[in-house]
Amino acid sequence: MIPTSFFLMAGAVLMAIGCFLVLSRKNLIMALMGIELMLNASNLNFVAFTRNDQADLDGQMAGLFIMVLAAAEITVALAIVLALYRKYQSVELDDFDQLKH
């Protein structure tokens, strides 16, 4: 059986990579990918904590809720990205410093 600490370390690595992508990339698509990685890291932690207690499924339900939230978030975010690309012909975050034009 794989120990819970392995899953927590994998979640911490995913969270760190996601934070790095959000903070360092200037491309909007890469920033969205970083947010998705951070949501997946929290999912992994929720499921890892409920792995030992089979009677309590709260963490797995929270993981399922986060998956639904992530799907809705990426749908809305990609719609916004497409609208910004049509207007500015770019997906670089530096180009969106002032959206009033």
N, C-alpha and C positions, 0 to 999 in steps of 0.2 A: 504494500500500500504506500502510495506517495504521501509524504508528510505535508501538512497544511502550510508549513513555512515555505515550501517550494512554490506553491501557488501565490503566496503573499509576496515573495521576492519577484516572481514573474509579473505580478500586478504592479509592483513598485517600478520595475523597469519600464513597463508599458506606460505608466503615468509620467515617468521622467522623459521618455521619448516624445510623448504627446505634448508635454509642457514645452520642450525644446522646439518642436515644430511650430507651435502656436506663437511663441515669443521670438523666434529667429527668422521665420520665413516671411517674405514679402508677397508671396503668391497666395491669393485667397483660397484656392483649392487646397493647397498644402496646409493652411491653417485649419480648414474644416477637417482634413484628415487627422490632424493632431487632436482636435476636439473628439472625434470618433474614437481615437486610441485611448483617450482619457476615460471616455464612457465605458469602453470595453475593459479597461483596468478595474474600474469600480465594479463592473459585472463579475469579473473573475474573483474579486475579493468577497463579494456577497455570496457567491456560490461556494467558495472555499470555506467560509465560516459555517455554512449550513451543511456541509458535507459530512461532518462527524455526527450531527444530530438529525437522524432521518425523520423523526416525528415532527420537527419544526421546519416548515417550508417557507418561512418568511423571507429569507435571503434569496431563495429561488424565485419567489414571486416579485421581489424587488428587482431582480435581474431581468425578469420578463418585462416588467414595467419600463425599465431603462431601455430595453431593446425597442419597445414600441415608441418611446420618447425619442430615441436616436433616429428611428426611421422617419418620424414626423419632422424632426429637426433638420435632417439632411434634405428632405423634400422642400421645405420652405427655404433653406439656405441656398440650394441649387437654383431655385426660382429667382431668388434675389441676385445670385451671381449672373444668371443669364440676362436679367434686366440691366444690371450694371455693365455687362459686356456689350450689350446692344447700344447703350448710351455712350460709353467711354472707349470702346474697342480695346479694352485691357482688363486683366484680372489682378493687376498688381495693387497691393494695398496702399502704396504711396500715391497712386493716382486718385484715390478717393479721399484726400484730406479735406476737401470742401465739396459737399454734394449739392450746394446751392449754386446753380448756374443758369 
